[in-house]
Amino acid sequence: MAHGPLPLAVAWVPPLPAAESAAGARFTQPRRWEDSCWRPRAGSPAWEKMAPRSSRGIAPAMLCGLSLFLGFPGLVWVQISVPPQSSPHTEPHPCHTCRGLVDSFNKGLERTIRDNFGGGNTAWEEEKLSKYKDSETRLVEVLEGVCSKSDFECHRLLELSEELVESWWFHKQQEAPDLFQWLCSDSLKLCCPSGTFGPSCLPCPGGAERPCGGYGHCEGEGTRGGSGHCDCQAGYGGEACGQCGLGYFEAERNASHLVCSACFGPCARCSGPEESHCLQCKKGWALHHLKCVDIDECGTERASCGADQFCVNTEGSYECRDCAKACLGCMGAGPGRCKKCSPGYQQVGSKCLDVDECEMAVCPGENQQCENTEGSYRCICADGYKQMEGICVKEQIPESAGFFSEMTEDELVVLQQMFFGVIICALATLAAKGDLVFTAIFIGAVAAMTGYWLSERSDRVLEGFIKGR
């Protein structure tokens, strides 16, 4: 996006010698405060006066005067500009920029008249208006708003043409009231009169009064560029768009008027709108008794389809479509229009059908079985087997988990001790009910000995019981 000049920045520079001008000549004390505002001249060690009337507005000159009033003659304003960045859009032609600048200038003239006068003492307004109309004050006010802040091209053009605009404002308005013609065409030579183009402002085809016959656009019209080629509207053709284009006929013509209407669909040239008015046919059609008949390219050598494609005729053209997978070359769609059968298929009647290779093929791998596919087959692992590192291995069925399968070894030992303790206590209680103390002691001792004797075996039995085995 292009950027215009940034706001002016304050800079301190050494004041000019009191008795010398920027060019080294003697000068007297300035009579107006703005005459004392200077800036370095671009590309030169010399200095130049900063004009108060400029595209930069009146603010710089006012602040220069303020610096003098405050006693700082070395305080000047330096304009900081940012080079335009590349833009993805095509830059406008300088003529278009100049035209936009003039249009904005004219709007500024209208705005300044409305804003400064209207409603009040009529006699006073007429007196003041006559002075304000062509005043420097009004020019500065108009130039302040000519270019938008982001319009770099406008700012650049205004900077180049600022002195010309001032010259026109103060000296040329009466003899050249058309600012666009005076500035853009005659002075800057960026534009041409309407209906002309190029460096010499040559007439467009068809004449400057009616370029391209009024039925097209002259490339570069109104500018000092372009080729002058006519870009004709739909239905019109020729160097100056004075003829009907392909597919159109002259419905009406006189010395200044031409109406072109569309021919019947396939007609390239015709004498009227009907099907029987054709004089020449579009590609893919043949003229027969003033009618355009579709050519069947599939029945001639005009069609060029691949070896595994077949031709389908369309209006004015044709299409190539792929043969069925079963076919090795075909004459139409489907497995019944094959010239030959593809590998993996066999002729059955008039169709190419898939061969079941699994009836003959034997899979070489262990624990594999054959699976038929369209036009071929493949070997997969049999049921209960899975592919692992290129071979089929039996799938491991996980063992059913017991109720206590997740218990640790220490937990099992504690559970065994608790189990045998409960058994001993139960036996002792039963013996005690018979009031036989020695019987209870005996039974308890027998139980303890039996548990000790069966300790190793009981461990395995109990562990299998707990884990569900």
Secondary structure as the mmCIF struct_conf table of DSSP 4:
data_model
#
loop_
_struct_conf.conf_type_id
_struct_conf.id
_struct_conf.beg_label_comp_id
_struct_conf.beg_label_asym_id
_struct_conf.beg_label_seq_id
_struct_conf.end_label_comp_id
_struct_conf.end_label_asym_id
_struct_conf.end_label_seq_id
HELX_LH_PP_P HELX_LH_PP_P1 PRO A 5 LEU A 8
STRN STRN1 ALA A 9 TRP A 12
HELX_LH_PP_P HELX_LH_PP_P2 PRO A 14 PRO A 17
TURN_TY1_P TURN_TY1_P1 ALA A 18 ALA A 19
STRN STRN2 GLU A 20 GLU A 20
TURN_TY1_P TURN_TY1_P2 ALA A 22 ALA A 23
BEND BEND1 GLY A 24 GLY A 24
STRN STRN3 ARG A 26 ARG A 26
HELX_LH_PP_P HELX_LH_PP_P3 THR A 28 PRO A 30
BEND BEND2 ARG A 31 ARG A 32
HELX_RH_3T_P HELX_RH_3T_P1 TRP A 33 SER A 36
STRN STRN4 TRP A 38 PRO A 40
HELX_LH_PP_P HELX_LH_PP_P4 ARG A 41 ARG A 41
TURN_TY1_P TURN_TY1_P3 ALA A 42 GLY A 43
BEND BEND3 SER A 44 ALA A 46
STRN STRN5 TRP A 47 LYS A 49
BEND BEND4 PRO A 52 SER A 54
TURN_TY1_P TURN_TY1_P4 SER A 55 ARG A 56
BEND BEND5 ILE A 58 ILE A 58
HELX_RH_AL_P HELX_RH_AL_P1 ALA A 59 PHE A 69
TURN_TY1_P TURN_TY1_P5 LEU A 70 GLY A 71
TURN_TY1_P TURN_TY1_P6 PRO A 73 GLY A 74
STRN STRN6 LEU A 75 VAL A 78
HELX_LH_PP_P HELX_LH_PP_P5 VAL A 82 SER A 86
BEND BEND6 PRO A 88 HIS A 89
HELX_LH_PP_P HELX_LH_PP_P6 THR A 90 HIS A 93
HELX_RH_AL_P HELX_RH_AL_P2 PRO A 94 ASN A 116
BEND BEND7 GLY A 119 GLY A 120
HELX_RH_AL_P HELX_RH_AL_P3 THR A 122 TYR A 132
TURN_TY1_P TURN_TY1_P7 LYS A 133 ASP A 134
HELX_RH_AL_P HELX_RH_AL_P4 GLU A 136 GLU A 144
TURN_TY1_P TURN_TY1_P8 GLY A 145 GLY A 145
BEND BEND8 VAL A 146 CYS A 147
TURN_TY1_P TURN_TY1_P9 LYS A 149 SER A 150
HELX_RH_AL_P HELX_RH_AL_P5 PHE A 152 SER A 167
HELX_RH_PI_P HELX_RH_PI_P1 TRP A 168 LYS A 172
TURN_TY1_P TURN_TY1_P10 GLN A 173 GLU A 175
HELX_RH_AL_P HELX_RH_AL_P6 LEU A 179 LEU A 179
HELX_RH_PI_P HELX_RH_PI_P2 PHE A 180 SER A 187
BEND BEND9 LEU A 188 LEU A 188
STRN STRN7 CYS A 191 CYS A 191
TURN_TY1_P TURN_TY1_P11 SER A 194 GLY A 195
STRN STRN8 THR A 196 PHE A 197
TURN_TY1_P TURN_TY1_P12 GLY A 198 CYS A 201
STRN STRN9 LEU A 202 PRO A 203
HELX_LH_PP_P HELX_LH_PP_P7 CYS A 204 CYS A 204
TURN_TY1_P TURN_TY1_P13 PRO A 205 GLY A 206
BEND BEND10 ALA A 208 ARG A 210
HELX_RH_3T_P HELX_RH_3T_P2 PRO A 211 GLY A 214
BEND BEND11 TYR A 215 TYR A 215
STRN STRN10 GLY A 216 CYS A 218
TURN_TY1_P TURN_TY1_P14 GLU A 219 GLY A 222
STRN STRN11 THR A 223 THR A 223
BEND BEND12 ARG A 224 ARG A 224
BEND BEND13 GLY A 226 GLY A 226
STRN STRN12 CYS A 230 CYS A 232
HELX_LH_PP_P HELX_LH_PP_P8 GLN A 233 GLN A 233
TURN_TY1_P TURN_TY1_P15 ALA A 234 GLY A 235
STRN STRN13 TYR A 236 GLY A 237
BEND BEND14 GLY A 238 GLY A 238
TURN_TY1_P TURN_TY1_P16 GLU A 239 ALA A 240
BEND BEND15 CYS A 241 CYS A 241
STRN STRN14 GLN A 243 CYS A 244
TURN_TY1_P TURN_TY1_P17 LEU A 246 GLY A 247
STRN STRN15 TYR A 248 ARG A 253
BEND BEND16 ALA A 255 SER A 256
STRN STRN16 LEU A 258 ALA A 262
HELX_LH_PP_P HELX_LH_PP_P9 CYS A 263 PHE A 264
TURN_TY1_P TURN_TY1_P18 GLY A 265 PRO A 266
STRN STRN17 CYS A 267 CYS A 270
BEND BEND17 SER A 271 GLU A 274
HELX_RH_3T_P HELX_RH_3T_P3 GLU A 275 HIS A 277
STRN STRN18 CYS A 278 CYS A 281
HELX_LH_PP_P HELX_LH_PP_P10 LYS A 282 LYS A 282
TURN_TY1_P TURN_TY1_P19 LYS A 283 GLY A 284
STRN STRN19 TRP A 285 HIS A 288
TURN_TY1_P TURN_TY1_P20 HIS A 289 LEU A 290
STRN STRN20 LYS A 291 ASP A 294
HELX_RH_3T_P HELX_RH_3T_P4 GLU A 297 GLY A 299
BEND BEND18 THR A 300 THR A 300
TURN_TY1_P TURN_TY1_P21 GLU A 301 ARG A 302
TURN_TY1_P TURN_TY1_P22 ALA A 307 ASP A 308
STRN STRN21 GLN A 309 THR A 314
TURN_TY1_P TURN_TY1_P23 GLU A 315 GLY A 316
STRN STRN22 SER A 317 ASP A 322
HELX_LH_PP_P HELX_LH_PP_P11 CYS A 323 ALA A 324
TURN_TY1_P TURN_TY1_P24 LYS A 325 ALA A 326
STRN STRN23 CYS A 327 CYS A 327
BEND BEND19 LEU A 328 GLY A 329
STRN STRN24 CYS A 330 CYS A 330
BEND BEND20 MET A 331 GLY A 334
HELX_RH_3T_P HELX_RH_3T_P5 PRO A 335 ARG A 337
STRN STRN25 CYS A 338 CYS A 338
BEND BEND21 LYS A 339 LYS A 340
STRN STRN26 CYS A 341 CYS A 341
HELX_LH_PP_P HELX_LH_PP_P12 SER A 342 SER A 342
TURN_TY1_P TURN_TY1_P25 PRO A 343 GLY A 344
STRN STRN27 TYR A 345 VAL A 348
TURN_TY1_P TURN_TY1_P26 GLY A 349 SER A 350
STRN STRN28 LYS A 351 ASP A 354
HELX_RH_3T_P HELX_RH_3T_P6 GLU A 357 GLU A 359
TURN_TY1_P TURN_TY1_P27 MET A 360 MET A 360
BEND BEND22 GLY A 365 GLY A 365
TURN_TY1_P TURN_TY1_P28 GLU A 366 ASN A 367
STRN STRN29 GLN A 368 THR A 373
TURN_TY1_P TURN_TY1_P29 GLU A 374 GLY A 375
STRN STRN30 SER A 376 CYS A 381
HELX_LH_PP_P HELX_LH_PP_P13 ALA A 382 ALA A 382
TURN_TY1_P TURN_TY1_P30 ASP A 383 GLY A 384
STRN STRN31 TYR A 385 MET A 388
TURN_TY1_P TURN_TY1_P31 GLU A 389 GLY A 390
STRN STRN32 ILE A 391 LYS A 394
HELX_LH_PP_P HELX_LH_PP_P14 GLU A 395 ALA A 401
TURN_TY1_P TURN_TY1_P32 PHE A 403 GLU A 406
HELX_RH_AL_P HELX_RH_AL_P7 GLU A 409 ALA A 432
TURN_TY1_P TURN_TY1_P33 LYS A 433 ASP A 435
HELX_RH_AL_P HELX_RH_AL_P8 VAL A 437 TRP A 453
TURN_TY1_P TURN_TY1_P34 LEU A 454 LEU A 454
HELX_RH_AL_P HELX_RH_AL_P9 SER A 455 ILE A 466
TURN_TY1_P TURN_TY1_P35 LYS A 467 GLY A 468
#
